């Protein structure tokens, strides 16, 4: 093989991010939560080859999910839209499409 042929067929390596399973991430969280000193946490992080920003992002996501889980959610069926409101919005839309103006009579006002 000549030098020119080897340059053309050279394979360029691309960076691939390591993906961790949810169970592995949970185990890392438990281990990180048990660390009493920042030095211990750094040792755990370096031991698995985890970037500092990745662990911080996971912690922020976990805290956000916990807060969302504790937030109050509206329960029950959603209120049905008022038929008069639907009728007025339909009329307004058709009037906007046609370009004519529509006057609201006193009995149709809210």
C-alpha beads as a LAMMPS data file, in Angstrom:
LAMMPS data file: protein, C-alpha beads

110 atoms
109 bonds

1 atom types
1 bond types

-500.0 500.0 xlo xhi
-500.0 500.0 ylo yhi
-500.0 500.0 zlo zhi

Masses

1 110.0

Atoms # bond

1 1 1 0.000 0.000 0.000
2 1 1 1.268 3.409 -0.871
3 1 1 1.134 6.392 1.460
4 1 1 -1.591 8.039 -0.622
5 1 1 -3.890 5.008 -0.401
6 1 1 -3.492 4.783 3.377
7 1 1 -4.420 8.462 3.805
8 1 1 -7.613 8.016 1.801
9 1 1 -8.769 4.959 3.712
10 1 1 -7.996 6.334 7.144
11 1 1 -10.812 5.857 9.631
12 1 1 -11.395 8.822 11.904
13 1 1 -12.550 7.964 15.408
14 1 1 -15.528 9.894 16.730
15 1 1 -16.202 10.487 20.392
16 1 1 -18.976 8.403 21.874
17 1 1 -20.535 9.231 25.177
18 1 1 -20.871 6.466 27.689
19 1 1 -24.454 5.682 28.567
20 1 1 -25.352 4.464 32.021
21 1 1 -28.407 2.391 32.815
22 1 1 -30.982 3.708 35.258
23 1 1 -30.112 1.016 37.793
24 1 1 -26.404 1.839 37.590
25 1 1 -27.179 5.540 38.017
26 1 1 -29.313 4.752 41.055
27 1 1 -26.464 2.752 42.586
28 1 1 -24.137 5.702 41.994
29 1 1 -26.648 8.018 43.693
30 1 1 -26.828 5.787 46.753
31 1 1 -23.063 5.604 46.924
32 1 1 -22.701 9.374 46.417
33 1 1 -25.303 10.089 49.109
34 1 1 -23.280 8.074 51.620
35 1 1 -20.146 10.153 51.007
36 1 1 -19.441 12.435 53.945
37 1 1 -16.535 14.402 52.468
38 1 1 -16.216 16.015 49.037
39 1 1 -12.980 14.067 48.578
40 1 1 -14.885 10.787 48.966
41 1 1 -17.429 11.888 46.364
42 1 1 -14.655 12.764 43.914
43 1 1 -13.084 9.350 44.481
44 1 1 -16.374 7.619 43.670
45 1 1 -16.846 9.756 40.589
46 1 1 -13.313 9.162 39.312
47 1 1 -13.592 5.442 40.058
48 1 1 -16.407 4.992 37.549
49 1 1 -15.079 7.572 35.066
50 1 1 -17.997 9.932 35.512
51 1 1 -17.686 13.614 34.713
52 1 1 -18.462 16.074 37.470
53 1 1 -21.053 17.928 35.388
54 1 1 -22.852 14.670 34.574
55 1 1 -23.303 13.769 38.222
56 1 1 -24.437 17.329 38.981
57 1 1 -26.946 17.208 36.122
58 1 1 -28.323 13.918 37.380
59 1 1 -28.714 15.398 40.874
60 1 1 -30.545 18.459 39.527
61 1 1 -32.841 16.244 37.450
62 1 1 -33.551 14.034 40.467
63 1 1 -34.380 17.048 42.656
64 1 1 -36.610 18.533 39.946
65 1 1 -38.493 15.252 39.528
66 1 1 -39.006 14.992 43.279
67 1 1 -40.449 18.517 43.382
68 1 1 -42.717 17.806 40.415
69 1 1 -43.915 14.653 42.118
70 1 1 -44.843 16.610 45.235
71 1 1 -46.616 19.395 43.344
72 1 1 -50.382 19.590 43.603
73 1 1 -52.226 18.381 40.551
74 1 1 -55.772 19.222 39.629
75 1 1 -57.971 16.202 39.981
76 1 1 -61.247 15.239 38.429
77 1 1 -62.714 15.786 35.008
78 1 1 -61.848 18.905 33.085
79 1 1 -64.656 21.473 32.984
80 1 1 -66.677 21.449 29.796
81 1 1 -66.531 24.601 27.701
82 1 1 -69.606 26.835 27.841
83 1 1 -71.764 26.396 24.718
84 1 1 -72.222 30.153 24.395
85 1 1 -68.456 30.671 24.442
86 1 1 -68.029 28.049 21.725
87 1 1 -70.729 29.706 19.619
88 1 1 -69.167 33.166 19.924
89 1 1 -65.676 31.906 19.144
90 1 1 -66.995 30.053 16.076
91 1 1 -68.752 33.206 14.873
92 1 1 -65.679 35.310 15.478
93 1 1 -63.517 32.869 13.527
94 1 1 -65.896 32.804 10.551
95 1 1 -66.095 36.605 10.605
96 1 1 -62.330 36.908 10.643
97 1 1 -62.140 34.547 7.676
98 1 1 -64.792 36.457 5.700
99 1 1 -63.505 39.928 6.633
100 1 1 -66.887 41.245 7.788
101 1 1 -67.469 42.726 11.200
102 1 1 -69.836 41.130 13.681
103 1 1 -71.700 43.081 16.271
104 1 1 -72.474 41.447 19.571
105 1 1 -76.031 42.030 20.722
106 1 1 -76.613 42.934 24.388
107 1 1 -78.025 39.501 25.205
108 1 1 -74.863 37.784 23.871
109 1 1 -72.453 39.779 26.034
110 1 1 -70.914 38.130 29.048

Bonds

1 1 1 2
2 1 2 3
3 1 3 4
4 1 4 5
5 1 5 6
6 1 6 7
7 1 7 8
8 1 8 9
9 1 9 10
10 1 10 11
11 1 11 12
12 1 12 13
13 1 13 14
14 1 14 15
15 1 15 16
16 1 16 17
17 1 17 18
18 1 18 19
19 1 19 20
20 1 20 21
21 1 21 22
22 1 22 23
23 1 23 24
24 1 24 25
25 1 25 26
26 1 26 27
27 1 27 28
28 1 28 29
29 1 29 30
30 1 30 31
31 1 31 32
32 1 32 33
33 1 33 34
34 1 34 35
35 1 35 36
36 1 36 37
37 1 37 38
38 1 38 39
39 1 39 40
40 1 40 41
41 1 41 42
42 1 42 43
43 1 43 44
44 1 44 45
45 1 45 46
46 1 46 47
47 1 47 48
48 1 48 49
49 1 49 50
50 1 50 51
51 1 51 52
52 1 52 53
53 1 53 54
54 1 54 55
55 1 55 56
56 1 56 57
57 1 57 58
58 1 58 59
59 1 59 60
60 1 60 61
61 1 61 62
62 1 62 63
63 1 63 64
64 1 64 65
65 1 65 66
66 1 66 67
67 1 67 68
68 1 68 69
69 1 69 70
70 1 70 71
71 1 71 72
72 1 72 73
73 1 73 74
74 1 74 75
75 1 75 76
76 1 76 77
77 1 77 78
78 1 78 79
79 1 79 80
80 1 80 81
81 1 81 82
82 1 82 83
83 1 83 84
84 1 84 85
85 1 85 86
86 1 86 87
87 1 87 88
88 1 88 89
89 1 89 90
90 1 90 91
91 1 91 92
92 1 92 93
93 1 93 94
94 1 94 95
95 1 95 96
96 1 96 97
97 1 97 98
98 1 98 99
99 1 99 100
100 1 100 101
101 1 101 102
102 1 102 103
103 1 103 104
104 1 104 105
105 1 105 106
106 1 106 107
107 1 107 108
108 1 108 109
109 1 109 110
